Amino acid sequence: MGSICLRWPADLACPAVLLQIKNMVKLIHTLADHGDDVNCCAFSFSLLATCSLDKTIRLYSLHDFTELPHSPLKFHTYAVHCCCFSPSGHILASCSTDGTTVLWNTENGQMLAVMEQPSGSPVRVCQFSPDSRCLTSGAADGTVVLWNAQSYKLYRCGSVKDGSLAACAFSPNGSFFVTGSSCGDLTVWDDKMRCLHSEKAHDLGITCCDFSSQPVSDGEQGLQFFRLASCGQDCQVKIWIVSFTHILGFELKYKSAMSGHCAPVLACAFSHDGQMLVSGSVDKSVIVYDTNTESILHTLTQHTRYVTTCAFAPNTLLLATGSMDKTVNIWQFDLETLCQDSLGLRSKVLRKIEELRTKVKSLSSGIPDEFICPITRELMKDPVIASDGYSYEKEAIENWISKKKRTSPMTNLVLPSAVLIPNRTLKMAINRWLETHQK
């Protein structure tokens, strides 16, 4: 029988192409106003907020990155660990080692409320709900508080089993939120502060988590699926698929892990369109991933110390990264270059894929049936298991489902779920088979 050799096209890995990819993002501004480590940065539609170990919060205009007249904001008596804008951008929340979460008017810098953590423990993270009605704050002793953001009153309070809280993110529809602890647990809470789920996600502790605002798919019966990213001291960035309805309950499934960092990952964030995911690490680098292919698009190495925070702007292709080097870097993605280069690369990739398909088809008579995708009738490269129990090429079944075909390609019955699970065992078997049939 003939042989086949499947390799990544050499012309797609040449220096010129890599340089094109690198040039898609450029450093446009560096803010160096803080006197100590930068702990967090956050965007509204018109402002950038940063906070630091120096006890202050600073506000900048996105128009020219000048600091606002009423900045810095000063109240906290110890380090400020986190800051976040309300969805409208009119209110900014900040939390600190001093055990308080403070709400600020972003237009004039005036304090609106000081909310004290009931336990008095240092507050590590805070986050607004998508409808601005609630604000959650998580503390070093594991307590999590849900505040009424209009009355500034405590609504509900809970706590995780072990460890301190280091991460928090609301689902895009606001029906639940997720917290991450220093013990590595992801805990899911509904809007009544009832614990829906908890599981060990990172062996050495979670440092950050974030939801993509774009649903993976909208299925029947009101089902919504969201991507959740988490990162931790184990040097990994993990992707989870999350679904929740009041009727069917909550489901969290591990999807994959993104590699690239060689040290603990301290921050992660999705772009506003969900197409990119960024992470910052103790290795001083910032990595930007394509969320669809999970490949690395960019590696940014401007910071000279640990990268502690990263955030995408909600309406433009701006990225902010903060570090223990006391600076915040502002990066801009060149949309025109991105589109042009992506089209060029896509054309090359499509040509190479077609060449590979031709080679694969020439050997199709000798390929084991279980290695063939039922949809494409071609050798699978990235097999996944659907909820009907059959394995398919990932891209093919995703396209099938995206076209509202919520039925099994094999049984024609309704798929109970749109979640796809990587079939690593089958992929290993395919790879072994290919190795024995390569030149």
N, C-alpha and C positions, 0 to 999 in steps of 0.2 A: 504494500500500500504506500501511497505518497506520503510526504511529510510536510509539516507546516511550522513556520516560525513566526510567532506573534510578538512584535516588538513595538515600543513607542517610536513613532517616526522621528528619525534623527533631526530633520529640519525643523521640528517643533521644539527642539531642545537646544538649538544653536544660540550663541551669544546675542545675535541681533534680535531674535524673537524675545529672549529673556530681557533684553534692554528695553524693548517696546513695552513689555509688561510692567517693568519697574517704573517707566516713565508715566504710567497712568496715574500715579499719585505723587504729589510733591508737597514738601513742607513750605507753607506760606507765611507762618508767623510763630514766634515763640514768646510766651508770656513768662516773665521771671520776676513777678512782684511778691510772691510769697517768701517768707523768711525761713521756712522749714519744709519738710516733706509735704507734697501734694497728695491728699488722700482720695479725692473724688472730684469729678467734673460732670456737669450736666448741661444740656441744651434746652432752651425753649425755642419758639419760632424766631425770636429776635435777640435773645441773650445767651451768654455762656456764663455759668456759675462754676467757681472752683472753691475748694475748701482745703484746710491744711492743719498740720500739727501746730502752726503758729497761732491757733485759736480764732482765725478770721475766715470770712467768706468774701470772695471778690466777684464782682459782676462786670461783664464786658459786653459791649455792643457788637453784634455780628456784622454790622455795616463796615467798621474799620478796626475792630478789636481794641478800641479805646476803653479805658475803665470808666464806669459811670461816676458821676459826681458824688453820689451817696455811698460809694464803695471805698474801703471795705466795710462790711457789716460786722459789728463787734458787740458781743454779749457773752459768749461762752467763756468760761474760766479755764477750760482745758481744751485739748485737741478736738477739732471738728472732724468727724469720721466720714460723714456722708451728707450730701445735699441733693435735692431733687425739686423740680418744678411741678406745679399742678398742671394738668393738661392745657389749661388756658394760658399759662405762663404768668399770670398775675400774682401768684403766691409762690414763695420759695420756702421749702422746709430744710432745716439743718439739725443735725444731732451730734452729741458730744459725749466725751468721757465724763462731763459734769452731770450726767444723768438726765439731761433735758433735751426735748425736741422743740425747736423754735420755728414759728411761722413768720415770714417777712412779706411786706408789701414790696414787690419788685420795682414799682414805679417811683417810690420815694425812700425805700429802705427802712421804713418804720416797722417796728415789731408789732405783730397782731396778737400773738399768744405765746406763752411759755408753758409747755406741757411736760410735767415731771413724770418720769418713769416710776410707777408705784413702788418698785423695789429700790429705787435710787441707784440702780446699777448703771454703769456706763452704757450709753446707747450707741450701737455700732452701725445701724442701718435704718433707713426710713424710705417709704415709698407711698405715693398717692395712688388711689384707685383710678381707673380710666374715667369714671364719671365725676371725679373730684370730691365725692361725698365723704370718703374715708381716707385716713392716713394710717399706715402701720409703722410701728417702731419696734426694733428688735434689740435686745440688750445682751451684755456679756454673761449674765446669769441664766440665759436661756428663756427669759420672759419675752413674750410678744404681745403688743397692745394694739388694738384697733380703735382709733380715735374718730370721733365725728368731726370732720374738717370744717363744718360750718359753726357748730356750737363750741368747738374745742374741748368737748367733754369726752371722758373715757367711755367707750362703747362696750368693748369686751376685752378680756385678758386671758392669755393662755401661756403655756410654756412647753418647751421640748424636753425630752427625757434626759438628755446629756449634752454637755457642751454649751458654748456661747453661740449666739446668732451672728452670722457674718454676711448673710445674703438674703435678699427678699425680692420677689417679682410678682406682680399681678398678671393674671391671664388677660388677654386683650378684651374679652367680653366682661371682665370684672366679676365673674361668678365664683372665683376662687383665687387664692394666692399661694405662693410657694416660699418656704424659708429654707436656708441652708445653714448647717451648724458646723462648729469646729471639730465635731466628731465624725463628720462626713455624711450626716443624714439629710436627705431631702424630705421635708414635711409639707403636706398639702392641707390647706385650711379652706373651708367654705366661707361665705360672707357672714355667717353666724358664729365664726370662730370655732367650728367643729372640725376636729382632725379627721381628714378623709383618708389619708395614706401617709406612710413613712417608710423609707427604705434607705439602706446604706448605698450611697452613690459614689463617694470617693473615700479611699482607704484612710487618708491622712488629714481629712478635713476639707470642707467646701469654703471657697473664698468669694464666689460670686455666682449669680445666675441671672438669666434674662430670657424673656419670651420673644419670639418673632411675632410681629403684629399681623403677619399674613397667615391665614389658616392654610393648612396642608390641603384640606378638602372639606367641602360641605356635603355631608351625606344626607340620607333620609332620616326622618324622625328627629330633625333638628341637631344631629350630631355635628360637632365641630372638633377638628384635630389641630393642635398647635405644636410647633417646635419649641422645645425648651433647651437652652444651653446651660451647662454648669461647668465650673472649673475648680481646681483644687490644688492642694499641696502635693498630690501625686503626679504633678506635671501634665495632667491630661485635661482636655476639653471634651466633654461628652454631650451628645445630642440625644434628647428624649422626645418621644411622641406622646402627647397628652390629650385626653378627651374627657369631657365631663358633661353629663346632663342630670337633672334632678330625678329623671325617670330611670335611666340606665346606670347612674352612678359614675364613679371616677375610675379612669384607667391611665396608668403611666407605664410606658414601655421603653426600655433602652434601645436605641437605634444604632449608634456608632460612636467611635472616639476619633478625634482629630489629633494627629501627631504634628510635631514641629518644635515644640519647646523642650529644652533640656533641663529645666528647673521648674519649681512651683509656679503655677499660673494664678495670678492675683486678680484678674479682671476679664470679663467677656461682655460683648454687646452685639446685638443684631443691627444692621442698617434699617432705615425706615421702610424700605421695600422688601426686607427679608432676604435679599439676594446675597448679602455678605455678612460674615461674622468676624469680629475682631477679638483678639486676645492679647493681654499684656502679661509679662512674666518677670520673675526674679533674674532671668538670663538677660535682662535689659532690652529685650526685643519686643516688637509688636508684630503680630502675624494677622494678615487679612485672608480669610478663606472664602471661597465660593461655596455657598450653602447647598447648592444643587449637586455639584460634583464632589464637594468636600476636599477640593484641591487647594493648595496655597497659591494665592494671587500675588501677594506682596509680603516681604519681610522688612520692617522698618527698624533701623538700629541707631536712631539719633540720640536716644537717652543714654546717660552715662551711669545711671543707677537703676534700681528696681523700678519697673513700670507698675504702678499701683491702680490705675484707673484708665478707662477708655470709654468714649461715648460718641455715637453718631448724632448729627443734627436731624431733626424730624422732617425737614423739608428740602434740604440741600445735601449735596455730596461732600459734607465736611465731617472730619473726624478729629476729635480732641483726645490726646493722651497725656496723662500726668504721671509724675515720677518722684522718687525720693531725691532726685537731683534738683528739686524745688521749682521745676519748670513745667509748663503746659505747652505742648506742641500742637499746632493746628495744621492739619493736612487736608489738601483738596484733591478730589478725584477728577481727572480730566474726562468729562463725559464724552466729548467729541472724539478724543483719542481712544477712549475706552471702546466706543462703538465701532470706530474704524478698525482698530486692532482686533477686536473680538470678531468682526466679520471676516477679516483676513485669516485669523487663526481658525475660525469655524470652517471656512472654505477648505483649508489644508486638512483639517481633521476629517471632514466629510469625504475628501478624496481618499485619504488613507483608510478610513473605515470601509469604504467601498472596495478598496483593494483587498482588505482583510476578509471581507464577506465573500469575495470571489474565491479566495483561497479556501475558506472554510467550506463553501458550497461544493468545491471540488472533492472534498473528503467526506461529504455528508453521509455517503453510504456506509462509512465505517465508524461513524460517531455513535456511541451508545444512546439509546432513546432517552434515557433519563437526563442526558446532558443537553437535550434540545428543548428550547423554549416552546411551549404549546401555541404561543401567539405568533412568533416570528418564524418558527421552524428552523432556527439557527442555533449554533452553539452558544450557550449562555456564558457571559463574562462576569456578570454580577447577579447571581441568582438570589431571589428572595422568596419567602414562603408567604402566600396570601392566606386569608382566613378560611378559604375552602380546603386548605391542607396541601395544595399543589404548589410547585415551584415554577417561577417565571423569571424571565429577564426583567430586572428592576424597571428600566425605562419603559419597556413594553406594557407592563401591568399598570404602571403609573399613568401612562397615556390612556390606557383602557378605562381606568377608573375616572380620570379627569374628564372624559367625554360622557360622564353620567351613566356609564354602564356599570351599575352596581350589582351586576350578576357575574357569576363565575364563568370564565371562558371555557371551563371543562364541563361543568354540571348544569350551567344555565340557571342555577338557583341564586337567590339574592345573597350577596356577601354580607355576613353579619358585621363585618368591620372592614375599614379601608386601611388599617395598619398593616405594614409589610415588615417582615422580620428577615434580616440577612441569613441566608443558608450557607454558613461558613463551611460546614462539612461537605456539601455538594461542590462548593467552589474549590476546596482543596482537592477533591477527587478529579475535577475537571483539569486543574493545574497539573496534577500528577499524570493524567492521561496525555495532556499536551506535551509534557516533558519527554515522554517516551516516544512521541511522534514528531519531534522536532529534529531538524538536521543537526 
